[in-house]
């Protein structure tokens, strides 16, 4: 039987502040264990938290970018539970009065824009990290007290693919507003998922499972696909779904039960008495709003309208802010957006992927890329040679004109040289010639290849084609 | 001259003349502690080498307000590298790697830290009987309790083992022992003194304050420890007045309220008599006293034991055996370690309060208990807001009874909790409040008068206290120890 899948996602995001959310310790990644700690983030008795203003600013920036309403009063709560990585045995978080609520994120799904509603965005502190050894466990509290933002969506997502699209969009948005490294491997972005199934058209939500322990967007998608199938199987065979928390095992690609609803914690939330509630200054809100750049949604629409590129191309271009910025710089001097987009999505992206680099890491000046495109337009090099030239440019950092000159990559347009190579190719390949004459139009491509081989790929393909046609037709 | 019997302001005068040195006072106190404390048990961590070294290191720059003056510290205030255990087995051996802000301020002012004083475990109690180091005895009658939870601080001041001391007050823990030991105890306004480094009992109620032999010393000590602290966001950014100078201003014409709810049945008749006489005296000195009402007083104890225990259950959750303090030897898992640490580390009153507070915050009970308590707390605070529109201060007894016998109430928590009936409201409302000696029972036990004031108006309560003290000699009487 077909079911409707209902998914809600909780994204945890480490904010890019210099110091922790309630003390002055550094948040830099990679320090020796417990080097970045103090009585406050170690939860020593008598220590007290003091809110980091920068963390609040970044949190509000995210909330505003997600179209949320910011609370008038900022208040924190204690979430109480015992765990060795939680040094105070409570986490300072926000419960019934979060920083912000009722937002949405536009997500492009199958070429259409869908608004996924955001239930709440709240600020809290991260925990330490446990390292289990053979006969003991060690704790590193460097991460303890790192500002963490929890972004909770409404159950508005209807498939694992859409969940993937939501995560990609949210990551892109967060990079645009420069609030986090969004690095899942270093743990600066984490995601838990709630999933349930229901009969199509049903109003009540089905019993949900919460899935944890996914360390990439692909893992989220895979875990949800597994869970969707598992729940459908249970429902088909008339069994009930148990409300529980399940862990995803990436190696086995399965989810496994971690704890049931009955075993769930009672967190005994109550207002944090060590932090006095305060009003969010309206002037501050204005400053934050003005610091938000053009976001991916509006930018995509502008790209489609101004540059006449497809929805797909525009989505790919704006998905990565650095790429979109690069794209627009290229357009500023080379007014052929589609051509630029094709190169960026094609050969440039392929190289980036192969070497695991970002466009900014890539040693490719945008003036060099556009210079190369102009040389193609001017007939100085062929498109085929350009592919080789691009790699040379990236590897040497040299300008295209310089490389073309040094390596003699200039296209051969000289009629005499081309005529000669064409004549030779026809003479040496009577079989292909007779195929062509017998009506196989494609045979001309084979002859084209022979001519290119003779000219080391440098012959102007348009001129070669003309010369071939003239000779072959003339000989008919 | 017995230096240990003097006040800080008297000692400052002598030190300034150069007749004595800080080490002379220090040695006298070391002698007094050695001689008397075996019978009183007020001091729990005492290493006489440390204050001697401090005296030697002080030098001759006498600019600090408390230069060369020794002070004892309640065992729940963190002193760097010194034992700070809240008189609990669970903090066995704990030496904090940092100073409480009040300790830094004392050191900056030139004070000499003498040692740590006994208290009810984690400040849970009104008798200093729940300490893991055993009960402190009242210097006026060793069969009796000194009050609590700052019983060690009050008793060592009363016994002249100390010049003055710091205590902490969550529901009366400075004022009630001050009253029962015949000394002065001040709970400042919530937010007046930084709580950074005070091991929390109930974060929204706790406040550090002085216990001293007279009001002038309390004013002097408050001036040193008060003020905003960047490390405590609940401390308030307001200028610190010159309390020792302000307390000398006239009290004529001040309007004073006397709430009828504080003279109820069950109050000891001798206490009632002493407090009434004190009120008459203050009226004769020119203040205008008037009977009035604080209608929500009767709910204070119930509200307090929900709010305070709820916060305590969360504040004390960190004592889990992971990072510091006691950890049992043989454990089978993390959960087993948590359980055994807390089973063995906490005494029974601490366990009772943790369980009570955990229950009050539990899902399904939160609205009926914790949330309701917060609402009633607002009503109690509103009573005071209304009263202080009309009155400059309020006078009441500090404790309904004089010091009771050791063991008398320890098995009966509800009766014990009623010892705080007159002191709790000031914490719930966050207002300043002082207890001063105002008489003795026929059996020779001290009685305390409580003076409550507007938030951040410590000067008015201290002023009234000082003028009353000047007109009486109760504060000069000392027990035979």
Interface residues (C-beta under 8 A of the other chain):
Chain A: X39 X42 X43 X44 X45 X46 X47 X48 X49 X50 X51 X78 X80 X82 X84 X87 X88 X89 X90 X137 X139 X266 X268 X269 X270 X273 X274 X275 X276
Chain B: X77 X78 X84 X86 X91 X94 X96 X97 X98 X100 X195 X196 X197 X198 X199 X200 X202 X203 X204 X230 X231 X232 X233 X234 X310 X311 X313 X314 X317 X318 X319 X320 X322 X323 X324 X334 X335 X338 X358 X361 X362 X363 X366 X370
